[in-house]
Amino acid sequence: MHTSVFPVTASTLSATHLAQYLKEKYTFSESVTCRLFRTGINHLYFVNDADKKYVFRIYTFNWRTKLEILEEVRLLLHLKDNNIPVSYPLPDKEDSYIHEVHAPEGKRYGVLFSYAEGGKVSNFTPEISYTIGVAMAKMHQATQHLRLERVSYTPKVLLTDSLATIKSFFKESSDEIHFIERTTHQLLDFYEQINSGDVRTGAIHLDIWFDNMHIQDDGTITIFDFDFCGNGWLCYDISYFLIQLFNTNANTSDYQPKAESFLKGYESMIRISDEEKRIMSFIAISIWFFYLRIQCEKFDTWSNIFLNKDHLKRFLGIIKRWIAFNSLPLS
């Protein structure tokens, strides 16, 4: 191949030039600044204009369609209108939310978001856990029965497709892959026995954990990063938060009171059905497998540093501890 400019699969946009671009598109002052905060599945930039802060997200190439992003925007504006504390998209001078940026690898999309005040807290207290439960329940009150033109998180998406991707990525057979296969098939059988009529559905976040929320000194919580939002059981959000809480509290004596407080906060707003309570520990594992799949799929732009056999063992170690802690009949 003869070319003066070699093709790329992923690029990082210049923060300096992005500041100029945003100044033209929005009503920012001449002093607006922009700096890269994080690369990964999406690239995040902090934007500052005088004493105001914003976040500009650049989606990686071919990650989300324009319709999927528009649906994320629609969900966030719906939550904002219902007074749910979220980081929400902001329109430009022409009242548009999505920008098309022609990067070296192709067209990428960008959205400007409000800044979530406060900071990340990785070690929740029972009191904060209660407040998070309340915030999630309020969000679910606004999203129950709401349907998005985005992915529906079915057992096929979470389990069957994830297993295929994970096996394709790691290629070689191993005890870890055999464990994923066995557990996937057991969970698929379990899904067949669920009374879905007693499980609430709607638009879900599917990635609520400490890394996607900011907490202010007065306890106010703002949820952000709805990149994985879609359709599914509302208890998926509850299950995922609990397994992440379990992951960040190695001592189960620390986890238990926080989990109970979180659930108490949630049920102070909405009752969790008996069927939802019965299935939550099981379906949390399916989401865990789904995110292992995402790591495999986005290896080139996100996981190439740590995604290896040792990571797989650690990742599955959390699931095995979760199974043992909840006395689940899985092997």
Stockholm file with secondary structure:
# STOCKHOLM 1.0

chainA/1-331         MHTSVFPVTASTLSATHLAQYLKEKYTFSESVTCRLFRTGINHLYFVNDADKKYVFRIYTFNWRTKLEILEEVRLLLHLKDNNIPVSYPLPDKEDSYIHEVHAPEGKRYGVLFSYAEGGKVSNFTPEISYTIGVAMAKMHQATQHLRLERVSYTPKVLLTDSLATIKSFFKESSDEIHFIERTTHQLLDFYEQINSGDVRTGAIHLDIWFDNMHIQDDGTITIFDFDFCGNGWLCYDISYFLIQLFNTNANTSDYQPKAESFLKGYESMIRISDEEKRIMSFIAISIWFFYLRIQCEKFDTWSNIFLNKDHLKRFLGIIKRWIAFNSLPLS
#=GR chainA/1-331 SS CCCSSCCCSCCCCCHHHHHHHHHHHSCCCTTCEEEEEECSSEEEEEEEETTEEEEEEEECTTTSCHHHHHHHHHHHHHHHHTTCCBCCBCCCTTSCCCEEEEETTEEEEEEEEECCCSBCCSSCCHHHHHHHHHHHHHHHHHHBTCCCSSCBCCHIIIIIHHHHHHHHHHCSCCHHHHHHHHHHHHHHHHHHTCCGGGSCEEEECSCCSGGGEEECTTCCEEECCCTTCEEEETHHHHHHHHHHHHHTCCSHHHHHHHHHHHHHHHHTTSCCCHHHHHHHHHHHHHHHHHHHHHHHHTIIIIITTTCSHHHHHHHHHHHHHHHHHTTCSCC
#=GC SS_cons         CCCSSCCCSCCCCCHHHHHHHHHHHSCCCTTCEEEEEECSSEEEEEEEETTEEEEEEEECTTTSCHHHHHHHHHHHHHHHHTTCCBCCBCCCTTSCCCEEEEETTEEEEEEEEECCCSBCCSSCCHHHHHHHHHHHHHHHHHHBTCCCSSCBCCHIIIIIHHHHHHHHHHCSCCHHHHHHHHHHHHHHHHHHTCCGGGSCEEEECSCCSGGGEEECTTCCEEECCCTTCEEEETHHHHHHHHHHHHHTCCSHHHHHHHHHHHHHHHHTTSCCCHHHHHHHHHHHHHHHHHHHHHHHHTIIIIITTTCSHHHHHHHHHHHHHHHHHTTCSCC
//
